[in-house]
Amino acid sequence: MAIGAFKLIYYDIRYPTSWIDKEASKRIREYFVNKGFKDVDASELAKAIDEAVKARRAANTVVIFAQDVALATIVYGPFSDALIRRYLDLGGRVVWMGDTPFYYQGHFDEKIEEWGSIGEQEVLGVFTYPTWPLLVGVTPDGLRWGLKLKWAGYRPVALRAAI
């Protein structure tokens, strides 16, 4: 994959999901492929992110996760030096739907390991509040990205907790 701006949608039937079931993941993938995103599996995603990090060209890239379990190919443990964290630190963007990011680590053949809240705390440096529902507002960045509505969110992150 050429380094530079990319729009990827991750989906790999061999890996587990949590709150998003396999059929919903498949529909999410199909929707974004039809919008011009490149469909990638776990190995392709790891390769694209690794190349972007090595070239220090993660800005203007985005990865949407159609499955809500962190892949062992991009985060080997609940640590702040994980490949996905380095990608984010270099300006890469991730859209995460479903369960708490990095709550679980997924492996090939549907194997799953539970990290709990330590995953999001160590990998992202944030803590989501276990409250539901809570009115979620739109930040100035969100407004620039085109978000307009407030919504009831589950497990929101306070702005002060964000990196």
C-alpha positions in Angstrom: 0.0 0.0 0.0 1.4 3.4 -0.9 2.2 5.7 2.0 0.2 8.9 2.2 -3.4 9.7 2.6 -5.5 6.5 3.1 -9.0 5.6 4.2 -9.3 2.1 5.5 -12.1 0.0 6.8 -11.0 -2.9 9.0 -13.0 -6.1 8.8 -11.7 -9.7 9.3 -14.1 -12.5 9.8 -11.3 -14.6 11.5 -11.1 -12.1 14.4 -13.6 -11.6 17.2 -16.1 -8.7 17.9 -17.7 -7.7 21.2 -20.8 -5.4 21.1 -21.0 -5.3 17.3 -22.0 -8.7 15.9 -20.5 -10.2 12.8 -23.5 -9.3 10.5 -23.5 -5.7 11.6 -19.7 -5.6 11.1 -20.2 -6.9 7.6 -22.8 -4.2 6.8 -20.5 -1.5 8.3 -17.7 -2.7 6.0 -19.9 -2.7 2.9 -21.2 0.8 3.6 -17.7 2.3 3.9 -16.3 0.3 0.9 -19.2 1.9 -1.1 -18.0 5.3 0.2 -14.5 4.7 -1.2 -12.7 3.2 1.8 -10.2 0.3 1.2 -11.3 -2.9 2.9 -8.4 -4.4 4.9 -8.0 -7.5 7.1 -5.9 -7.7 10.3 -2.5 -8.3 8.5 -3.1 -5.6 5.9 -4.2 -3.1 8.6 -1.0 -3.8 10.6 1.2 -3.4 7.5 -0.5 -0.1 6.5 -0.3 1.4 10.0 3.3 0.2 10.4 4.3 1.8 7.1 2.6 5.1 8.0 4.4 5.1 11.4 7.8 4.3 9.9 7.4 7.0 7.2 6.0 9.4 9.8 3.0 10.0 7.5 0.0 9.1 9.5 -1.7 12.6 9.1 -4.5 12.6 6.6 -5.2 8.9 7.2 -8.1 7.3 8.9 -9.0 3.7 9.9 -12.6 2.8 10.7 -13.0 -0.4 12.8 -16.0 -2.4 11.8 -15.2 -4.8 14.6 -14.7 -3.5 18.2 -11.9 -5.7 19.5 -8.3 -4.5 19.4 -6.2 -6.7 17.1 -3.0 -8.3 18.4 -1.5 -7.3 15.1 -1.6 -3.6 16.1 -1.6 -3.7 19.9 0.5 -6.6 21.4 -0.4 -5.6 25.0 -2.0 -2.8 27.0 1.0 -0.5 26.7 1.4 3.1 25.5 4.0 2.1 22.9 1.6 0.0 20.9 1.7 0.5 17.2 -1.9 1.9 17.1 -0.9 4.5 19.7 2.2 5.6 17.7 -0.1 5.9 14.7 -2.4 8.2 16.6 0.4 10.2 18.1 1.6 10.9 14.5 -1.8 12.3 13.5 -3.6 9.2 12.3 -7.3 9.0 13.0 -9.3 6.0 14.2 -13.1 5.7 14.3 -14.0 3.1 16.9 -17.6 1.9 17.3 -19.0 -0.5 19.8 -17.4 -1.5 23.0 -14.7 0.4 25.0 -11.5 0.7 22.9 -8.9 -1.8 24.0 -11.1 -3.5 26.5 -10.4 -6.8 24.7 -7.5 -7.9 22.5 -8.5 -10.2 19.6 -6.4 -12.9 18.0 -6.7 -15.0 14.9 -9.4 -17.7 15.0 -11.7 -15.7 17.3 -9.5 -16.0 20.4 -10.0 -13.1 22.8 -8.2 -11.7 25.9 -9.9 -9.3 28.3 -7.8 -6.4 29.5 -10.7 -4.4 31.0 -10.3 -0.6 31.5 -6.5 -0.9 31.8 -6.4 -1.3 28.0 -7.9 2.2 27.2 -6.0 3.8 30.1 -2.6 2.4 29.0 -3.0 2.5 25.2 -4.9 5.8 24.9 -4.2 7.5 28.2 -7.9 8.0 28.8 -10.6 6.7 31.1 -14.2 6.3 30.0 -16.8 7.0 32.7 -19.0 3.9 33.3 -22.3 5.9 33.3 -25.2 5.7 30.9 -26.7 7.5 29.3 -25.0 10.9 29.5 -25.5 13.8 27.1 -22.5 14.1 24.9 -21.6 17.4 23.2 -19.6 18.2 20.1 -16.1 19.6 20.5 -14.7 22.3 18.1 -12.9 19.5 16.2 -16.1 17.6 15.9 -17.8 20.6 14.5 -15.0 21.0 11.9 -15.5 17.3 11.0 -19.2 17.9 10.4 -20.8 16.6 13.6 -23.8 18.6 14.5 -26.0 16.8 17.0 -25.6 16.0 20.7 -26.5 12.5 21.7 -26.8 10.2 24.7 -23.5 8.4 25.0 -22.4 5.5 27.0 -18.9 5.5 28.6 -18.0 9.1 27.6 -14.5 10.5 28.0 -14.2 13.9 29.7 -12.2 16.5 27.7 -9.7 16.9 30.6 -8.9 13.2 30.4 -8.1 13.3 26.7 -4.5 13.5 25.6 
